[in-house]
């Protein structure tokens, strides 16, 4: 990982951390992480695209990892993240990018594509498809113990997370989210307690990886992460000209998913992927991996990289 460079961009009074690899003259690939992820989540993909002649850029959102924590992290929104991405690209004099997002990075990437369509050469999402803002309300119909609903509850998640150090929190979430079952805690059970202390890490996730994640979240904490994505999912996203629920992304698009990813098994998700996504993303291609969990870019990097590079090479100018 020594070849990856680390830079800081000033935006909205904050220093935003950006990991970079590749020639400045190459087509740019913008990687957007989810939770509990950071720039390091994309380590294998950054190296692969750079070796293939692209420039990889992986920012960390405000309040995540090495980026500054905003003065009022509890007020952070998806809109802030999208504006930060635009600031980073402007600062680096980048006019066009391929966007790759996973987990809630999918929503950041697609909202960015709605607001700045002229900047997007193509978009790839991993695990999670684009879900229009109005459809997020359906998550509230899932059981009360569904992890997203629990972490939306102010105070409860903070109390739960305060019982553990950052490294243990990341460890528990990685183990929990590796299952194909949708994470739903019992009535008198906290989400992190669904993972036993003796449960092993997945074979592809090393103690060194965990140390890296733990150190970065030790620095940033989890206040911003609990607000955005979880408590921001139901907030209205305002477009200056149109209703966001009616917008479409016309750029080439790819979704890589797997039945082994718990998000695929959220009720109604499989049918929506098959029959609903192209209402908003008409040029979407869907690839179903035969295996792979929620963290497939780290679990099976070679398979993911092959699909990414096929898409990038096919759509680059």
N, C-alpha and C positions, 0 to 999 in steps of 0.2 A: 504493500500500500504506500510505500515511500514515494512513489512517483506522483501520487495525487497531491496537488497543491491546495492550500487553504488561503482564502481571501476574505476580506470583510468589506461590505458595501454599506454606505451610510444611507438610511432611509427613514423618514418620519422621526428623526431624532434617535434612531436606534442603529446599532451595528448588526448587520445581518451576515451570518456566516455562509460562505459558499465554498464547496469543494469542487475542484476543477481538474480536468485531465484532457489533453489533446491540443492540437494546433489551433491557434486563434483564427486561422483562415478556413477551418473546416466547418461543414454544416453542424449546427448545434443541436444537441439532445438535452432537454431539460427534464431532470428527474425529480418527482414530487413524492415525498414519503407520507406514510400514514402514522398510526400510533399502535404500539409503542416504538416507533421507528425513528430514524434519524438519517443523516446523509450516508452513514456507514452501511445502511440497508442495501444500498445500490453498488457496493464495492465491486462485485463481480461484473455487473452490467457496465459500470463506468470503464473498466479496463477493456472489456470486450468491444464496446463501441469506439473507444479511442484507438484500439489496435486496428479497427476496420476503417479508419479515416474520418471519424467524427470527433467533435469536441463535446465532452460530457460536462454538464454543470448540475450539481446537486446542492441546492440551498437547504438550509434549515429555517423553518418558519420562526417568526418572532416568538420568544418564550420557549423555544425548543433548543436543546443541545448547546452549541456555542454562540447562538444568536442572543442578543440582549433580551432581557425580560421587559415587557412594557410596564409603564408606571402603574397601570390598572389592568393587570392580566385578565381579571374577571370580566372585562368589557371587550376582549378581543373577539373578532368576527372573521368569517370567511372572506368578507370584503377586504379586511386588512391584509390577509394573506395574498389575495389576488393583486392588490395594489403593490405589495412588497415585491412580488414576482416581476411586475412591470417595471418597478424602480431598479431592480437588479439588472434586468435586460438592458434598460436604457443606460445605466452606468457602464455596462460592459460593451455598449455600442452594438448590441445584437438586435437585428431587425426581424429575424425569422427563426423559429425553433420547431423541432419535433418535441411534443410533450409526452412524457411517460409518467403515469401516476398509479399508485395502488392504495387500497383501503380508502380513507377519506381524501387522499391525494387525487383520487378520481374526480371528486366534486370540485376541488380547487382547480384542477386542470380543465375541466369542462366549463366552469364559470369564466376562467381566464379566456377560453376559446370563444365564448359568447361575447365578452367585452372587447377582445382584441383579435378578431378573426383574421385580420391581415397579417398577424404575427405567427400564425400557426400553420406549419407545413403538413402536419398530421398529428394524430393523437392516439396513444396506446394506453389502455388501462388493464390492470392485472387484478383478477379476483372479483372486483366490484364494478358493475356496469354504471353508466350514467343513470341516475334516478332524479327526475324533476323535483323541484322543491315541494310541490304540493303532495307528491307521493310519500314524502318523508313522514307525513302524518300517520301512515299505515304502520309504522314501527311502534306507535303507541298502542296498537291492538295486540301486540305480543305480550306474553305473560309479564307480570310485574317484576319478576326476577331476571328478565332479559338484561344482559350486562349494560347495554346502552341506556335503558330506562333507569337502571340503578345509578349509573354514573351521571345521569342528568339531574339527580336529586341533590341540591346544594346541602352540604354538611355531611351527608352520609358517606359519599365517596371520599371526602377529605379525611373523615375519621377512619375509614377503612385503610386508606393509603398511609396514614400516619403511623400505623402499627409496624411498618416495615421500612427498611432502607430501600433506596432506589434500585439497587441491583436485585434485591429479592422481588420487588414489584415487577420488574421486567422479566425476570425468570419465570414467575408464576403466570404472567400473561402469555409469554411465548409457549409455555407448556399447554396452557388452557386452549389457546387459539390454534394449536396444532391438530386438535380433534376435528372431525367432520361434524360433530354434533353442535348445534346452536347453543352457546353458553347461557344457560338459565339457572340461576341460583335458587335454592329452596327458600321458603318463606322466612325462616329464621337463620339464613345463611348469607354471608357476604360473598361477593363474586370471587375474590382472591382466595377464599377458604375452600373453594372447589378443588384446589390443587394441594395435594399433600406435601408436606415439607420434604419427604423422601422421594418424591417423583423425580425421575431423571430428566435432564435436558434432552431434546432431540439430538440424534447422532450427528447431525450436520451443523449444529450450533455449539461452538466450543466455549470453554470457560473464558478464553481470551476474548471471544466475541461478547460474552456477557459482561466482562469487565469494561469493555469499551462502551457498551450501552449504559451500564450502570454509572460510569463516571460522568457521562454527558447528561444524564437525567439527574444525577446528584447536583450538577451545576445549575440546571434549569428548573428543577422541581416539576410539579405536575399541575400547577394551578392553571396555566394557559391551556394545557392539554385537556383538562376536564371541561374547560369552557368551549374550546374549539378543537375537536369537532362536537362533542356530545351535547353541550347545552346551546350550541349554535344551530343545530340541525333544523330546528323548527322556526328559526328566524327568517323573515322575508328578505330575499336578495333582490335589490332594486336595480333594474337596467334603465338607463336614461331614456330609451325610446320605446321599449317593448315589454310585454309581460314575459318574465323569464320562463314560465311554464310553456310558452308557445315558441320559444327559440329553438333553432336547429343548428347543428354543426355540420357544415357541408364538406369539411376537410376529410381526407382519407382517415379512417379510424379502424382500430383493432381492439378487440377484447380477448384476453387470454384468461380462461377460467378452468375450474376443475370441480368435480363433484366431491372431492376431498376437502374443499374449502368450506368451512361452516357457513360462510355468507351465501354460498350457492344453495344451501339447504334451509334458509329462512323461508317460511311459507310464502308461496307466490313468486319467489325469485326466479326459479327455473323457467316458469311459463313467461314471465316478463322478459327474460333474456331472449327467449325464442321468438316472441311475438310482439313485444312492446318497445324494445330499444330502438328499432329502426324508424319509429315515428319521430324520434328526436335526432337520431344519428343515421341518416339515410345511407351513407357510404360505409357502414360498419361491417367488418368481417369478424366472425367469431371463431376462435379456436378452443376446442375442449381438450385439455390435457388428460391422459388416461389416469394420472395420479398426481398428487400434489396437494399440500395443505394451504392455509392462509398465507404462509410465508414462502411461496414457491420460488421467488427469485433467489432466495438463499438456499432453499432445499434442493432445487434442481436448476442451478444456474446455467448449465450448458444447454438444456432444453429451452429455457426461456430466452437465452441469448440468441439462439438460432432463429426463433420466431421474430424477435426484435430486429435482428439484422436483415432478415428477409424483407420485412416491412420497410425499414429505413432505406435500404438499397433500392427497393422498387419505387419508392416515392420521392427520393431526393432529386433535386434539379440537376 
